[in-house]
Amino acid sequence: MSTSREDEATESTTDADLSPEPREDQVDDGTTGAPQTGADFVQGSRPQALPRGGGVFSPESLSLTGLLLLLPVLVGGRLLERVAWFGVGSGTAEAAQLAVLRSELLITGTIAGLAVLLASVSLFTGDDRTRAWARWAASAVVIAGVVSLLMCVVAFVGIV
């Protein structure tokens, strides 16, 4: 009596049924300890990668730095006042105040531009291991920073 698999095969059995490799349509129940390679794809989720360690120039720290730089520009409220007065309205400034107003808008625009630059670097250096809150914060800083920068330009050009 032979115990080989070829002897047990019937005429309806094909070579694919006798091969030792598992077929793609066979489901691994997880009892063998082997990971399911296609389970993440079938469930529609990305494979979970461990977040990398932070550092001074990590995407997380760059997005936080951009957010901290942009907060005074957004919270100060003077930018909206300057845009409303000089950009939209027909406000005029006294000769003694021109230098102060221009330097204020120049500094505000520079800080907003630096925040956008840091957040952009954070977005470009990030990968799939970057934490989601860092990508969201960097995206928000880029959008709000570009709007603030445009507002600074409008107010700076409108100063007469």
C-alpha positions as CSV (number, residue, x, y, z in Angstrom):
1,M,0.0,0.0,0.0
2,S,1.4,3.3,-1.1
3,T,0.9,6.6,0.9
4,S,1.9,9.1,-1.7
5,R,-0.5,11.8,-2.8
6,E,-0.2,10.8,-6.4
7,D,-1.6,7.4,-5.7
8,E,-4.6,8.9,-3.8
9,A,-5.4,11.2,-6.8
10,T,-8.4,10.3,-8.8
11,E,-9.1,11.1,-12.4
12,S,-11.0,14.3,-11.4
13,T,-8.1,15.6,-9.4
14,T,-5.8,18.1,-11.2
15,D,-2.2,19.0,-10.7
16,A,-3.2,22.2,-9.0
17,D,-5.0,20.3,-6.2
18,L,-1.9,18.3,-5.6
19,S,0.6,21.2,-5.4
20,P,2.0,21.9,-1.9
21,E,1.7,25.7,-2.4
22,P,-1.6,27.2,-1.1
23,R,-3.8,28.6,-3.8
24,E,-5.0,32.3,-3.8
25,D,-8.6,31.3,-3.3
26,Q,-7.9,29.3,-0.1
27,V,-8.4,31.4,3.0
28,D,-5.9,31.2,5.8
29,D,-7.8,31.0,9.1
30,G,-4.8,32.3,11.1
31,T,-4.2,29.2,13.1
32,T,-0.8,28.5,11.6
33,G,0.6,31.8,12.7
34,A,1.2,33.1,9.2
35,P,0.0,36.6,8.5
36,Q,-2.8,37.2,6.1
37,T,-1.1,39.2,3.4
38,G,-4.3,40.3,1.5
39,A,-6.5,41.0,4.6
40,D,-5.7,44.7,4.7
41,F,-6.4,45.1,1.1
42,V,-9.7,43.2,1.3
43,Q,-10.9,45.2,4.3
44,G,-10.0,48.5,2.5
45,S,-7.5,49.6,5.1
46,R,-3.8,50.5,4.8
47,P,-1.3,48.2,6.6
48,Q,-0.5,49.8,10.0
49,A,3.1,51.0,10.1
50,L,4.6,52.1,13.3
51,P,5.2,55.8,13.6
52,R,8.8,56.8,13.4
53,G,10.6,58.6,16.2
54,G,10.3,62.3,16.4
55,G,13.2,64.7,16.1
56,V,14.0,68.3,15.7
57,F,13.4,68.2,11.9
58,S,10.7,65.6,11.8
59,P,7.4,66.4,10.0
60,E,5.6,66.5,13.3
61,S,7.9,69.2,14.8
62,L,7.9,71.2,11.6
63,S,4.1,71.3,11.4
64,L,3.9,72.3,15.0
65,T,6.5,75.0,14.5
66,G,4.6,76.4,11.5
67,L,1.4,76.3,13.6
68,L,3.0,78.2,16.4
69,L,4.4,80.8,14.0
70,L,1.0,81.3,12.4
71,L,-1.0,81.7,15.6
72,P,0.0,85.3,16.4
73,V,-0.8,86.3,12.8
74,L,-4.2,84.8,13.0
75,V,-5.1,85.7,16.6
76,G,-3.7,89.2,16.6
77,G,-6.6,90.6,14.5
78,R,-4.6,93.5,13.3
79,L,-4.2,91.9,9.8
80,L,-7.9,92.0,9.2
81,E,-8.1,95.5,10.4
82,R,-5.3,96.6,8.0
83,V,-6.9,94.7,5.1
84,A,-10.3,96.3,5.8
85,W,-8.8,99.8,6.2
86,F,-6.2,99.9,3.4
87,G,-7.0,96.9,1.1
88,V,-10.8,97.1,0.8
89,G,-11.5,100.6,2.0
90,S,-10.0,103.8,0.9
91,G,-8.2,104.6,4.1
92,T,-5.1,106.8,4.1
93,A,-2.3,106.9,6.6
94,E,-0.4,109.9,7.9
95,A,3.1,110.3,6.7
96,A,4.5,109.5,10.2
97,Q,2.6,106.2,10.3
98,L,3.5,104.9,6.8
99,A,6.9,103.4,7.9
100,V,5.3,101.7,11.0
101,L,2.4,100.2,9.0
102,R,4.6,99.0,6.2
103,S,7.1,97.4,8.6
104,E,4.2,95.8,10.6
105,L,2.7,94.2,7.4
106,L,6.2,93.2,6.2
107,I,6.9,91.4,9.5
108,T,3.5,89.8,9.5
109,G,3.9,88.6,5.9
110,T,7.3,87.3,6.6
111,I,6.1,85.3,9.6
112,A,3.2,83.9,7.6
113,G,5.5,83.0,4.7
114,L,7.9,81.2,7.1
115,A,5.0,79.3,8.6
116,V,3.9,78.2,5.1
117,L,7.5,77.2,4.2
118,L,7.9,75.0,7.4
119,A,4.5,73.4,6.9
120,S,5.2,72.7,3.2
121,V,8.5,71.0,4.2
122,S,6.6,69.0,6.7
123,L,4.2,67.8,4.1
124,F,6.9,67.0,1.6
125,T,9.1,65.1,4.1
126,G,6.2,63.1,5.6
127,D,5.5,59.6,4.5
128,D,3.0,56.9,5.5
129,R,4.6,56.7,9.0
130,T,3.9,60.4,9.7
131,R,1.2,60.9,12.3
132,A,-2.1,62.0,10.9
133,W,-2.5,65.0,13.1
134,A,0.9,66.3,11.8
135,R,-0.4,66.1,8.2
136,W,-3.7,67.8,9.1
137,A,-1.9,70.6,11.0
138,A,0.6,71.2,8.2
139,S,-2.2,71.3,5.6
140,A,-4.2,73.8,7.7
141,V,-1.1,76.0,8.2
142,V,-0.4,76.0,4.5
143,I,-4.0,77.0,3.6
144,A,-4.4,79.6,6.4
145,G,-0.8,80.9,5.9
146,V,-1.3,81.5,2.1
147,V,-4.5,83.4,2.8
148,S,-2.8,85.5,5.4
149,L,0.1,86.1,3.1
150,L,-2.2,87.3,0.4
151,M,-4.0,89.5,2.8
152,C,-0.7,91.1,3.8
153,V,0.2,91.8,0.2
154,V,-3.2,93.4,-0.4
155,A,-2.9,95.6,2.6
156,F,0.7,96.5,1.9
157,V,-0.1,97.5,-1.7
158,G,-3.1,99.5,-0.5
159,I,-1.2,101.7,1.9
160,V,-1.0,105.2,0.4
